Amino acid sequence: MGTKDKVFYPQNVIICNGKEVNLDVPKIMGILNVTPDSFYAESRTLQTNALKCCEKMLDQGATFIDVGGQSTRPGAISIGVDEEIRRTLPIIKLLVKNFPEALISIDTYRSAVAKAAIESGVAMINDVSGGQLDQGMFDLVAQHNVSYVLTHMQGAPENMQKNPTYSHVTKEIFASLSARVKDLQNKGANQILIDPGFGLGKTVKQNYALLDGLHDFMELKLPILVGISRKSMIYKQLKTTPEKALNGTSVINTMALERGAQILRVHDVKEAVECITLWSACSSWDD
């Protein structure tokens, strides 16, 4: 089947492991880090606690659970492929077995890790690099036609925050994502979501300019995912810490919903669900 014969789903629907997910009401992706060095210490999950953490997030309203074994915080040191697989695969298999109705995502920029995760039952690849750190990622996505979060990042985690530079942050990121969407579609992939990559090679000021222009990305007619939870654009602006940035996160998540976000990637599922509930009540109000 050629690319022209592919079915391109509307902006409000994605297919994950054969399941149709309607995004008319925005959804939540809960973060499950199995790393010792994630920027928000309370998000680090031991394998022994993974089932309990997943169950809690699902009970609170998460649709997706995003499992990550490689920290992508600014300055993070890259681990090997084997170590990333060792950290994530047992968790993925455990979650797929115990929560068969859940949609499990793998947070990785390595095609070898993504391939192993697909074979273990994940429904989505969340690639922080948008295919830039592993040239085999797009071919893998197209081959399996798996749901894929295409994220913008300037540089790599170890250097992305050293001197991020843009002439016009929103226009440049839009152009970059648009070109990479076309690359994916030309290869035959058609389950694409976009993430403008808050905090990934952007200054605090650039992040807010990007948030203000988030609605521009709706022109791509693809679901928009945002991962802003407890990030430095919030806690630095408030002169606080990630641990004290929950209220700020709720505010920024609501602003993202106002500008077209359809999936919120968060540490705190309950509070994010409340954001969506209240925003939905307002957006559907009719006098």
C-alpha positions, 0 to 999 in steps of 0.5 A: 500500500502506498502513502497515497492510499493511507488513511489519515485520521482526523485531528481528534482521533488516534489509533493505538494498538487497534483502539480508537482514542477520541480526543474531543475531550483532551486526555492525560498521559501519566509519567512513569520514570524508571530512572534514578536522575529525573529532574523531579525526584518524586517521579522516580519509580522503582520497579517494585512500585510500578504497578501501584503507581500505574494503577493510581494514575489509571484510577485517577483518569490517565489514558496513557502511561509513559514509561521512560528509562533515560532521563532527558532533563537538561544535562542528562548523561546518556546511558547505553541501549542495553541499560535502557532496555533493562530498565524499561522492558520488565516494567512494560511487560508487567504493565501490559500483563496487569493492565491490558486495557491501558495504553502504554507508551515508551519514552525513548529516542532510540529505535532499538529500545522502541522496537523492543517495546513495540514487541512487548505491547506498547501502543505509542512511541514518545520520541523526545528528539523527533527522530533526530538522534536515531535515523532508524526511528522513522523507518521503525514507526512506518514499518509498524504504523505505531502511534508516534509523538514527534517532539521538537528538541534543539540539540541533545539533552546533554547540551540543549540548554547551553545556548538555545537560539531562535530568530522566531521560536514558534515559526521555526519549530512549526517549520521543523515539525511540518517538515518532519511530519512530511518525512514520516508520511512519505515513509507511510506513517499515519499515526502522528502526534506533535509536541513542540517540546517545552523545555527542550532547547528553549529558554524560559522566555522562548517557552512562553512565546511558544506557549502563546503561539501553541494554537498555530500548530493546529494548522498541522491538523494533528493531535497536540501533546504538551509536556510542561509538568513541573518544568523550569519554565514554571518553577524558575518563573515562580522562583521556586522548585519542581516540588512546589510547582504543582499549582503553576503546572495546573495554570500552564496546562489550562493555558495549553488547553485553551491553545489547542493541546489535546494530551497533557503529559503530567506527573500529577494526574488527578490535578490535570484531570481537574484542569480538563474537567473545568476547561471542558465545562467552560468551553462547552457552555452555551447560553 
